Amino acid sequence: MNIREFYLETYPTDELGLELNTEATFIGLFVKLIEGADMYEYIGVADSIVRERCFERIAYMWDISYDFVYQLWINN
């Protein structure tokens, strides 16, 4: 499941889900965070709520803390 599919299923009333990159995956996003790349460009939406929700999902998927994921982003 890519980020857009997950987002639309989990947050069906958030219209920004329709703007998410159809090719973006959570694995890809995690790699982008490690590389220090522009995560907003990767997912296709520059919104802090969407970012937080994606970070929460990454933290859940890899059983790591949200703070760890956030620090990857903020320190790059």
Buried (B, 14 or more C-beta within 10 A) or exposed (E): EBBBEBBBEEBEEBEBBEBBBEEBBBEBBBEBBEEEBEBBEBBBBEBEEBBEBBBEBBBEEEEEEBEEBBEBBEEE
